[in-house]
């Protein structure tokens, strides 16, 4: 009976280690993935803390200052969505302008706000710190 309890306890511990933390964005080796994950956390998951974890310290402080995803979306991006699909620019021209430790990437938004379909474009600047990419600045609208 005692062996059975140890086996159950060991199994529970092993299984809890298999699940990744839902409050972390783990794929930070590519700025396109970081940008898409940031907007997924902000608009679809409504998780400001998760989104702020992939921002530079200065931008993270600003994002956390607004406290709610709606406030961040309204004040920083001037974009309100109930649900949105975000894609990084993958046209054949230039996927990103990447220089030593920084990148500028265009993101396309296609989603709904109060049953109205809204499409938009945003351009973001990323920096690489210790091999990981972080959202650094929101650039002026390209159009």
C-alpha positions as CSV (number, residue, x, y, z in Angstrom):
1,X,0.0,0.0,0.0
2,X,2.8,2.4,0.9
3,X,4.6,1.7,-2.5
4,X,1.3,2.5,-4.3
5,X,1.2,5.9,-2.5
6,X,4.8,6.7,-3.5
7,X,4.1,5.7,-7.1
8,X,1.0,8.0,-7.2
9,X,3.0,10.9,-5.7
10,X,5.8,10.4,-8.1
11,X,3.4,10.2,-11.1
12,X,1.7,13.5,-10.0
13,X,5.0,15.2,-9.6
14,X,6.2,14.0,-13.0
15,X,3.0,15.1,-14.8
16,X,3.0,18.6,-13.2
17,X,6.5,19.2,-14.7
18,X,5.2,18.4,-18.2
19,X,2.9,21.3,-18.5
20,X,4.3,24.6,-19.5
21,X,3.5,27.8,-17.7
22,X,0.5,29.6,-19.4
23,X,1.8,32.9,-18.2
24,X,5.1,32.7,-20.1
25,X,5.9,33.3,-23.7
26,X,8.6,30.8,-24.3
27,X,9.5,31.2,-27.9
28,X,11.7,34.3,-27.8
29,X,14.4,33.4,-30.3
30,X,12.5,34.9,-33.2
31,X,11.2,38.5,-33.2
32,X,8.2,37.6,-35.4
33,X,7.1,34.9,-32.9
34,X,7.6,37.3,-30.0
35,X,5.4,40.0,-31.7
36,X,2.6,37.6,-32.5
37,X,2.7,36.1,-29.0
38,X,2.6,39.6,-27.5
39,X,-0.6,40.5,-29.4
40,X,-2.1,37.0,-28.7
41,X,-1.5,37.6,-25.0
42,X,-2.9,41.1,-25.1
43,X,-5.9,40.8,-27.3
44,X,-7.0,37.1,-27.2
45,X,-5.9,36.0,-23.8
46,X,-6.4,39.4,-22.1
47,X,-3.2,38.9,-20.1
48,X,-1.2,42.1,-19.7
49,X,1.5,40.6,-17.4
50,X,2.2,37.9,-20.0
51,X,2.5,40.4,-22.7
52,X,4.8,42.7,-20.7
53,X,7.2,39.8,-20.1
54,X,8.4,40.1,-23.8
55,X,8.8,43.9,-23.7
56,X,11.9,45.9,-23.0
57,X,12.1,47.2,-19.4
58,X,10.9,50.7,-20.4
59,X,8.0,49.4,-22.5
60,X,7.1,46.8,-19.9
61,X,6.7,49.5,-17.3
62,X,4.4,51.4,-19.6
63,X,2.3,48.4,-20.5
64,X,1.9,47.4,-16.8
65,X,1.0,51.0,-15.9
66,X,-2.2,50.7,-17.9
67,X,-3.2,47.5,-16.0
68,X,-5.9,46.2,-18.3
69,X,-5.6,44.9,-21.9
70,X,-8.3,47.3,-23.1
71,X,-6.3,50.3,-21.8
72,X,-3.1,49.1,-23.3
73,X,-4.8,48.5,-26.7
74,X,-6.5,51.8,-26.6
75,X,-3.7,54.0,-25.4
76,X,-0.6,52.4,-26.9
77,X,-1.9,50.9,-30.1
78,X,-5.1,52.8,-30.8
79,X,-6.6,49.4,-31.7
80,X,-9.5,47.7,-29.9
81,X,-10.4,44.1,-30.7
82,X,-12.6,41.5,-29.1
83,X,-10.8,38.7,-31.0
84,X,-8.0,39.2,-33.5
85,X,-5.7,37.2,-35.8
86,X,-2.2,38.7,-36.0
87,X,0.4,37.8,-38.7
88,X,3.9,39.1,-39.2
89,X,4.7,40.4,-42.7
90,X,5.8,37.5,-44.8
91,X,5.9,39.1,-48.2
92,X,8.7,38.2,-50.5
93,X,10.2,41.7,-50.3
94,X,11.8,41.9,-46.8
95,X,10.4,39.9,-43.9
96,X,12.3,42.1,-41.5
97,X,15.0,44.7,-41.5
98,X,17.3,43.1,-39.0
99,X,20.5,44.6,-38.0
100,X,22.9,43.7,-35.2
101,X,20.6,43.2,-32.2
102,X,17.5,44.9,-33.6
103,X,14.7,44.4,-36.0
104,X,11.7,46.3,-37.4
105,X,8.7,44.1,-38.3
106,X,5.3,44.9,-39.8
107,X,2.3,43.1,-38.3
108,X,-1.2,42.7,-39.9
109,X,-4.3,42.6,-37.8
110,X,-7.6,41.1,-38.8
111,X,-10.3,40.9,-36.2
112,X,-13.6,41.9,-34.8
113,X,-14.7,44.6,-32.3
114,X,-18.3,44.8,-31.4
115,X,-19.2,42.6,-34.5
116,X,-17.4,45.0,-36.9
117,X,-14.5,43.6,-38.8
118,X,-11.4,45.7,-38.5
119,X,-8.1,45.3,-40.4
120,X,-5.0,47.3,-39.4
121,X,-1.2,47.4,-39.7
122,X,1.4,48.2,-37.1
123,X,5.1,48.3,-37.2
124,X,7.2,47.4,-34.2
125,X,10.9,47.6,-33.2
126,X,12.6,44.7,-31.4
127,X,15.9,44.5,-29.6
128,X,17.9,41.4,-28.8
129,X,19.2,41.0,-25.3
130,X,21.2,38.0,-24.3
131,X,20.0,36.0,-27.4
132,X,16.3,36.7,-26.7
133,X,14.1,39.2,-28.6
134,X,12.0,41.8,-26.8
135,X,9.5,44.3,-28.1
136,X,11.1,47.8,-27.7
137,X,9.1,50.4,-29.5
138,X,5.9,51.0,-31.4
139,X,6.9,52.7,-34.6
140,X,4.8,55.3,-36.5
141,X,2.1,53.8,-38.8
142,X,3.7,52.8,-42.1
143,X,0.7,54.1,-44.1
